[in-house]
Amino acid sequence: MPTVRMPAALLRWESPVNVEILDSAGAVRAALEELGAPFERKKSTRLYSKFSIAMMVPRGAYVFQFTLKGETKVVIETWQTQQSSSTEITWLRVEDFRADEEDFVRRFLHLYRSAVGKDPWFFSFRERSRAGAILPEFRRARKAWESFGFETGGAFGRRPKER
């Protein structure tokens, strides 16, 4: 009886980041260049919903998309959503990577963090208050970065103590 090979499952990682959109796109480019990964830049848009008064309003976001060429076919995207009139949240997504490429993604995230010069999962009290302190995005950011081995500082995303 012939054996059937199942294709490797493609994984996806996504997190809100505390970085302006242009800085995020620049950090993605810098991290990919430091990794020596060949990539091409594409333009895209993403639809999302914004809650306004009593109903959801559809919105569109410009997406900076980086598609890796070569044996690694990972797609990295960053975009910004407007949560309220005074709050915008930037997102970072890495998708279409296999389980054996997790080390590459981890190295990319370390270089991204270095390129932005701060902890992308940490949102200050002021930023959280302006957006809505209990939005799930803040916890989602911390959990996403923890899933790749980053020390995020505990339940409220406190900065880790310097040693």
Residue frames as qw, qx, qy, qz and C-alpha x, y, z in Angstrom:
[[0.000, 0.891, 0.454, 0.000, 0.00, 0.00, 0.00],
 [0.415, 0.517, -0.045, 0.747, 1.48, 3.41, -0.94],
 [0.360, -0.499, -0.443, 0.652, 2.29, 5.86, 1.80],
 [0.108, 0.861, 0.326, 0.375, 0.76, 9.29, 1.76],
 [0.442, -0.068, -0.265, 0.854, 2.85, 12.26, 2.78],
 [0.091, -0.891, -0.439, 0.077, 0.95, 15.00, 4.48],
 [0.355, 0.651, -0.076, 0.666, 2.26, 18.49, 3.72],
 [0.393, -0.163, -0.516, 0.743, 3.84, 20.22, 6.69],
 [0.116, -0.855, -0.503, 0.045, 1.40, 22.46, 8.49],
 [0.313, 0.481, -0.031, 0.818, 2.13, 26.15, 8.03],
 [0.387, -0.560, -0.536, 0.499, 2.18, 28.21, 11.21],
 [0.087, 0.745, 0.181, 0.636, 1.28, 31.82, 11.90],
 [0.443, -0.401, -0.438, 0.671, 2.36, 34.25, 14.62],
 [0.038, 0.701, 0.288, 0.651, 0.68, 37.63, 15.17],
 [0.441, -0.496, -0.466, 0.585, 1.02, 40.35, 17.77],
 [0.033, 0.975, 0.134, 0.173, 0.16, 43.99, 18.38],
 [0.686, -0.014, -0.160, 0.709, 3.38, 45.96, 18.79],
 [0.197, -0.895, -0.209, 0.342, 4.08, 49.27, 20.48],
 [0.420, -0.230, 0.411, 0.775, 5.83, 50.74, 17.44],
 [0.400, 0.627, -0.007, -0.668, 4.74, 53.32, 14.86],
 [0.867, 0.395, 0.296, -0.075, 3.92, 51.73, 11.50],
 [0.534, 0.791, -0.285, 0.092, 6.81, 53.29, 9.53],
 [0.206, -0.663, 0.691, -0.200, 9.26, 52.34, 12.28],
 [0.801, -0.059, 0.567, -0.184, 7.85, 48.81, 12.27],
 [0.820, 0.569, 0.069, -0.004, 8.27, 48.46, 8.50],
 [0.265, 0.818, -0.480, 0.171, 11.81, 49.80, 8.75],
 [0.476, -0.495, 0.691, -0.226, 12.61, 47.36, 11.56],
 [0.902, 0.198, 0.368, -0.108, 11.28, 44.45, 9.50],
 [0.661, 0.723, -0.171, 0.105, 13.50, 45.48, 6.59],
 [0.022, -0.771, 0.590, -0.238, 16.55, 45.95, 8.85],
 [0.695, -0.299, 0.620, -0.209, 16.04, 42.57, 10.54],
 [0.899, 0.368, 0.237, -0.025, 15.65, 40.75, 7.21],
 [0.486, 0.795, -0.323, 0.164, 18.74, 42.44, 5.79],
 [0.260, -0.667, 0.655, -0.242, 20.75, 41.52, 8.89],
 [0.825, -0.059, 0.542, -0.146, 19.59, 37.90, 8.52],
 [0.064, -0.388, 0.728, 0.562, 20.73, 37.99, 4.90],
 [0.450, 0.377, 0.804, -0.088, 17.33, 36.72, 3.80],
 [0.027, 0.058, 0.503, 0.862, 16.36, 37.65, 0.24],
 [0.182, 0.568, 0.702, -0.388, 12.91, 39.25, 0.16],
 [0.085, 0.350, 0.440, 0.823, 10.60, 41.32, -1.96],
 [0.113, 0.283, 0.444, -0.842, 8.31, 44.09, -0.80],
 [0.034, -0.438, -0.763, -0.475, 4.64, 44.07, -1.82],
 [0.263, -0.105, 0.167, -0.944, 1.74, 46.43, -1.32],
 [0.285, -0.357, -0.883, -0.114, -1.48, 45.20, 0.17],
 [0.361, -0.378, 0.143, -0.840, -4.52, 46.31, 2.16],
 [0.234, -0.186, -0.924, 0.239, -6.33, 44.64, 5.03],
 [0.416, -0.543, -0.299, -0.665, -9.91, 45.17, 6.11],
 [0.275, -0.155, -0.769, 0.556, -10.76, 45.53, 9.78],
 [0.269, -0.744, -0.514, -0.332, -13.68, 46.86, 11.80],
 [0.165, 0.163, -0.394, 0.889, -13.66, 49.89, 14.05],
 [0.193, -0.628, -0.735, 0.165, -16.33, 50.32, 16.70],
 [0.064, 0.180, 0.036, 0.981, -17.93, 53.73, 16.34],
 [0.461, -0.193, 0.161, -0.851, -20.70, 54.89, 18.69],
 [0.725, -0.036, 0.521, -0.448, -23.12, 51.97, 18.36],
 [0.909, 0.378, 0.133, -0.112, -22.02, 50.08, 15.26],
 [0.681, -0.269, 0.457, 0.505, -19.03, 48.54, 13.58],
 [0.408, 0.848, -0.110, -0.319, -17.54, 50.54, 10.71],
 [0.908, 0.151, 0.195, 0.339, -15.41, 48.74, 8.11],
 [0.049, -0.914, 0.306, 0.261, -11.98, 50.27, 7.56],
 [0.890, 0.384, -0.098, 0.224, -8.96, 49.48, 5.44],
 [0.488, -0.773, 0.308, 0.263, -5.32, 49.45, 6.49],
 [0.545, 0.717, -0.434, -0.028, -2.24, 49.75, 4.29],
 [0.921, -0.320, 0.207, 0.086, -0.06, 46.67, 4.75],
 [0.145, 0.752, -0.634, -0.107, 3.72, 46.57, 4.43],
 [0.975, -0.016, 0.188, -0.114, 4.29, 43.00, 3.22],
 [0.034, 0.687, -0.712, -0.143, 7.67, 41.30, 2.92],
 [0.978, 0.108, 0.051, -0.170, 7.78, 37.93, 1.14],
 [0.414, -0.599, 0.645, 0.229, 10.95, 35.92, 1.59],
 [0.756, 0.509, -0.332, -0.243, 12.45, 34.31, -1.49],
 [0.168, 0.480, -0.851, 0.133, 14.46, 31.13, -1.59],
 [0.408, -0.109, -0.906, 0.017, 13.85, 27.99, 0.42],
 [0.057, -0.396, -0.663, 0.632, 12.07, 29.88, 3.22],
 [0.029, -0.462, -0.562, -0.686, 8.72, 31.17, 1.96],
 [0.217, -0.538, -0.602, 0.549, 7.74, 33.15, 5.04],
 [0.048, 0.687, 0.329, 0.646, 5.49, 36.21, 4.69],
 [0.332, -0.366, -0.461, 0.737, 5.96, 39.07, 7.16],
 [0.008, -0.696, -0.423, -0.581, 3.35, 41.83, 7.38],
 [0.225, -0.344, -0.468, 0.782, 2.93, 44.94, 9.46],
 [0.075, -0.576, -0.475, -0.662, -0.10, 47.27, 9.44],
 [0.027, -0.038, -0.479, 0.876, -1.85, 49.78, 11.67],
 [0.201, -0.601, -0.730, -0.257, -5.46, 49.83, 12.84],
 [0.105, -0.348, 0.182, -0.913, -7.28, 52.79, 14.33],
 [0.250, -0.326, -0.878, 0.245, -9.06, 51.66, 17.50],
 [0.060, -0.827, -0.469, 0.303, -10.48, 55.07, 18.37],
 [0.311, 0.929, 0.080, 0.183, -10.07, 58.65, 17.28],
 [0.139, -0.894, 0.412, -0.108, -6.91, 58.96, 19.38],
 [0.619, -0.416, 0.666, 0.014, -5.50, 55.42, 19.29],
 [0.741, 0.491, -0.396, -0.230, -3.75, 53.43, 16.62],
 [0.740, -0.396, 0.543, 0.012, -2.31, 49.96, 17.16],
 [0.404, 0.597, -0.632, -0.283, 0.37, 48.50, 14.90],
 [0.942, -0.081, 0.283, -0.159, 0.36, 44.76, 14.19],
 [0.101, 0.587, -0.772, -0.220, 3.16, 42.40, 13.19],
 [0.925, 0.078, 0.256, -0.270, 2.41, 39.05, 11.57],
 [0.024, 0.481, -0.838, -0.257, 4.73, 36.24, 10.48],
 [0.831, 0.158, 0.342, -0.410, 2.95, 33.54, 8.53],
 [0.873, 0.438, -0.178, -0.116, 3.47, 30.51, 6.32],
 [0.107, 0.630, -0.750, 0.171, 6.41, 29.13, 8.28],
 [0.832, -0.079, -0.542, -0.086, 6.95, 25.47, 9.11],
 [0.754, -0.657, -0.005, -0.004, 7.79, 24.12, 12.56],
 [0.830, -0.078, 0.065, 0.548, 11.41, 23.59, 11.50],
 [0.337, 0.560, 0.090, 0.752, 11.64, 27.32, 10.65],
 [0.453, -0.841, -0.295, -0.030, 10.75, 28.52, 14.17],
 [0.642, -0.418, 0.016, 0.643, 14.41, 29.27, 14.94],
 [0.321, 0.307, 0.334, 0.831, 14.53, 31.58, 11.90],
 [0.234, -0.769, -0.392, -0.447, 11.38, 33.37, 13.14],
 [0.631, -0.693, -0.205, 0.282, 12.83, 33.63, 16.66],
 [0.555, -0.151, 0.141, 0.805, 16.05, 35.19, 15.29],
 [0.102, 0.535, 0.402, 0.736, 13.96, 37.56, 13.17],
 [0.411, -0.816, -0.361, -0.184, 11.93, 38.64, 16.24],
 [0.645, -0.525, -0.075, 0.550, 15.12, 39.25, 18.25],
 [0.405, 0.067, 0.275, 0.869, 16.50, 41.41, 15.44],
 [0.106, -0.693, -0.468, -0.537, 13.15, 43.21, 15.05],
 [0.534, -0.781, -0.288, 0.148, 13.18, 44.00, 18.78],
 [0.580, -0.341, 0.090, 0.734, 16.74, 45.32, 18.48],
 [0.270, 0.339, 0.417, 0.799, 15.85, 47.40, 15.42],
 [0.228, -0.786, -0.395, -0.417, 12.93, 49.15, 17.13],
 [0.245, 0.411, -0.454, 0.752, 15.02, 49.77, 20.24],
 [0.435, -0.257, 0.451, -0.736, 12.36, 48.86, 22.79],
 [0.231, 0.110, 0.957, -0.137, 10.15, 46.01, 23.93],
 [0.250, -0.111, -0.516, -0.812, 7.39, 45.87, 21.29],
 [0.424, -0.435, -0.786, -0.112, 4.97, 44.09, 23.64],
 [0.298, -0.411, -0.515, 0.691, 5.16, 46.75, 26.36],
 [0.033, -0.689, -0.379, -0.617, 2.42, 49.39, 26.29],
 [0.137, 0.122, -0.472, 0.862, 2.69, 52.17, 28.87],
 [0.048, 0.498, 0.728, -0.469, -0.15, 53.04, 31.24],
 [0.208, 0.520, -0.024, -0.828, -0.86, 56.15, 29.15],
 [0.272, 0.199, -0.724, -0.602, -1.10, 54.15, 25.91],
 [0.134, -0.258, -0.956, 0.035, -3.29, 51.52, 27.53],
 [0.091, 0.522, 0.535, -0.658, -5.58, 54.17, 29.05],
 [0.256, 0.427, -0.254, -0.829, -6.00, 56.01, 25.77],
 [0.334, 0.100, -0.810, -0.472, -6.90, 52.83, 23.89],
 [0.819, -0.309, -0.123, -0.467, -8.94, 51.21, 26.61],
 [0.211, -0.611, 0.727, -0.234, -7.01, 49.57, 29.41],
 [0.673, -0.085, 0.702, -0.217, -8.77, 46.21, 29.15],
 [0.694, 0.535, -0.295, -0.380, -8.46, 45.67, 25.42],
 [0.957, -0.128, 0.254, 0.061, -7.36, 42.08, 24.76],
 [0.660, 0.690, -0.186, 0.232, -4.63, 43.29, 22.39],
 [0.113, -0.798, 0.511, -0.298, -2.27, 44.16, 25.26],
 [0.735, -0.314, 0.583, -0.149, -2.40, 40.67, 26.77],
 [0.891, 0.423, 0.166, 0.014, -2.31, 39.12, 23.30],
 [0.391, 0.819, -0.375, 0.191, 0.95, 40.95, 22.57],
 [0.343, -0.633, 0.647, -0.249, 2.61, 39.72, 25.75],
 [0.849, -0.034, 0.506, -0.147, 1.47, 36.12, 25.21],
 [0.795, 0.606, -0.025, 0.025, 2.59, 36.09, 21.57],
 [0.252, 0.778, -0.523, 0.240, 6.11, 37.22, 22.45],
 [0.557, -0.457, 0.637, -0.273, 6.26, 34.80, 25.39],
 [0.939, 0.201, 0.240, -0.145, 5.42, 31.95, 23.01],
 [0.737, 0.583, -0.220, 0.264, 8.79, 32.55, 21.32],
 [0.789, -0.175, -0.323, 0.493, 10.74, 32.64, 24.57],
 [0.160, 0.550, -0.128, 0.809, 10.86, 36.36, 25.32],
 [0.319, -0.391, -0.646, 0.573, 10.72, 37.49, 28.96],
 [0.015, -0.625, -0.393, -0.674, 7.83, 39.96, 28.92],
 [0.035, 0.283, -0.418, 0.863, 7.68, 40.84, 32.59],
 [0.068, 0.203, 0.837, -0.503, 4.59, 39.16, 33.98],
 [0.188, 0.569, 0.793, -0.110, 0.85, 39.59, 34.10],
 [0.173, 0.894, 0.268, -0.315, 0.61, 43.27, 33.30],
 [0.680, 0.613, 0.081, 0.394, 3.46, 43.42, 30.84],
 [0.353, -0.906, 0.161, 0.166, 5.76, 45.14, 33.32],
 [0.477, 0.726, -0.483, 0.107, 9.26, 45.72, 32.13],
 [0.901, -0.169, -0.311, 0.252, 11.63, 43.02, 33.38],
 [0.431, -0.875, 0.152, 0.158, 13.96, 44.25, 36.11],
 [0.514, 0.723, -0.432, 0.163, 17.43, 45.06, 34.91],
 [0.908, -0.372, -0.040, 0.186, 20.11, 42.82, 36.39]]
